[in-house]
Amino acid sequence: MTLRAFLAGAAMTLALAACSHNPPSPDNQYGANPPLPDPIQYLFPPMGIAKPVGWASGQTPTVPAGFTITPFATDLKTPRRVLPLPNGDVLVAESDDPGYEPTLRPKDVVFGLVIGQAHGPTKAANDVLLLRDTNGDGKADQKIVLISGLNSPFGMAVSGGKLYVAETDAIKVWDFTPGQTSVTGPPRLLTELPGGPIDHHWTKDIVISPDGTKLYAGVGSNSNIVERGLEAEKGRARILEVELPSGASRPFATGLRNPNGLTFNPDTGQLWAVVNERDEIGQNLVPDYLTSVKDGAFYGWPWSYYGAHVDIRVRPTRTDKVKAAIPPDYSLSSHVAPLGLAFAPASWPANYAKGAFIGEHGSWDRNVFNGYEVSFVPFAGGKPSGPKQHFLTGFVKDGKARGRPVGVGFGPDNALYVADDVGNVVWRIAPAAAPRT
Amino acid sequence: MAREVFFPRVTILGVPIHAMLVPFPIACFTGAMLTDITYSNSPQVQWANFSQWLLAVGLIMGVLAAIFGLIDFLAAGRARPRIGWFHLAGNAVILILALFNNLVHARDGWTGVVPTGLTLSVITFLLMLVTGFLGWRMAYVHVGEPA
């Protein structure tokens, strides 16, 4: 490389960094074929951190007309996932980063300080709570610690008289039938999962197939883009299929950087997930996505994104992997950080019935916030059928985060439950009763 | 008025602090070039991580060395050696390059080093050969020189 070429490159980097202050709106990035700008190599990656302030008494996120919202439970300790049970109880996983990730570079020190501002003062409980509304007023009046002392629990599933909880390094099983308010006995280990010593993406989400024979577990990557080395990525960035009850597992789909919100579409029986894509190559790159998860498919991470878009930060290069990579189904736009996914029941208002609701934790790798909402993607015939809509909003106000949505789930009471890990609330959203005529 | 003689003023028991600090940026930036070259030949992240620490420590110690060097140089008055200006300007460029190089190396993966980071490290090393020589010439030839 000549000095002139280098100087030209440096000048371009600075110029691009200078005009990155106004990223184009991400709204045109929804859907199957999002525009993907050219990657940018930054000197200062764009950042925007929403300082957590929580909700004042009486404040709630904003719902569209025709819906009501109530705080189902408040004063929680970092609720991440919600699992409404068939009897109306709601399980909540309260958890935090296990803190395994070592400081390897000066950058880790700086990033730790910056990103740390996004975290509230609440210390996570690392437990599974059972919330029960005994009088049907839409507010939980019983809050029972079902299991405590867990190692960063996230995914939960109930099936066949068992409760499955995914800690960051293992899936454990308790005897449990909805209606119970306690679990008895020590848990059985179903299978270990890749956990420490780094555990960059630590949230392990799980779901059980409708026939109850298989469990699917998301395992996120150990880095943004293999800056911890390829060795650290063994067994990571994938969805595992775990046989029940044996616990034997195999990779079901790979190349998924950080898959969460594992959910079966009730119409088609297909597995869906939302995936957090890579950072630091653009305000509108790379879009996070919603996708059906195909058996045996490879979705590109780390070598490429959206099919054959090569990530030049990864060495050694693998043209075979880039060729094998398939594009995901539906872009949610860049850096929204989707962590929860649930399909609306057919009983929801026609505009929303059977569509996908997505808990978007919100961006840090943009100057302008994106996400920080529960969004909605309409579905028809088990496939996305229109642009993403903003459903539950108002989490960020005046640049500060009153809340950040994570897990979402529909209860048998026709309500959508949303875990808010900054507001420390589980919100209950229900279609308003039809007006009397 | 006493005759003006070039001699560093900021010293500990007669040893200039600037002279005690300058080996750090020289060794760190040279090391960063070597670890950059190694990384570009075999993309093992430990080499890129070494480069990042060497560049960070090199920059911090370089700035400290520059502060003491600048005080010595400005305090020298009429006895200030002319080549000191070139030593100063060259090292200012080196520290600015090091700042950029730290930012470039903070990128994740291969492009944190290749090609821009490696190029900056090599340019820094070549500049240090010149500014280092000028510095040693001041230390061994000009020190004690009357104005």
Contacts between the chains, C-beta under 8 A, distances in Angstrom:
chain1	res1	chain2	res2	distance
A	1	B	115	4.9
A	1	B	119	5.9
A	3	B	123	7.7
A	6	B	115	7.3
A	6	B	116	6.7
A	6	B	119	4.9
A	9	B	115	7.9
A	9	B	116	6.3
A	10	B	100	7.5
A	10	B	116	6.9
A	13	B	116	7.8
A	41	B	107	6.2
A	41	B	111	5.5
A	41	B	116	7.7
A	42	B	107	7.2
A	43	B	100	7.0
A	43	B	103	4.2
A	43	B	104	6.8
A	44	B	103	6.8
A	104	B	49	5.5
A	105	B	49	5.4
A	105	B	52	4.8
A	105	B	53	7.4
A	105	B	106	7.6
A	106	B	52	5.5
A	106	B	53	6.5
A	106	B	56	4.3
A	106	B	102	7.4
A	106	B	106	7.4
A	107	B	52	6.9
A	107	B	106	4.4
A	110	B	106	7.8
A	223	B	108	7.3
A	224	B	108	5.0
A	225	B	108	4.9
A	225	B	109	5.0
A	226	B	45	7.9
A	226	B	108	7.8
A	226	B	109	6.0
A	227	B	45	6.3
A	227	B	48	7.9
A	227	B	108	3.9
A	227	B	109	5.5
A	227	B	112	7.7
A	228	B	45	6.5
A	229	B	44	7.0
A	229	B	45	4.4
A	229	B	46	7.8
A	280	B	107	6.9
A	280	B	108	6.1
A	311	B	109	7.8
A	312	B	110	6.8
A	312	B	111	6.0
A	313	B	107	7.2
A	313	B	108	6.0
A	313	B	109	3.1
A	313	B	110	5.2
A	313	B	111	5.1
A	313	B	112	7.8
A	314	B	109	6.0
A	314	B	110	6.6
A	315	B	43	3.8
A	315	B	109	7.3
A	315	B	110	4.4
A	316	B	43	6.4
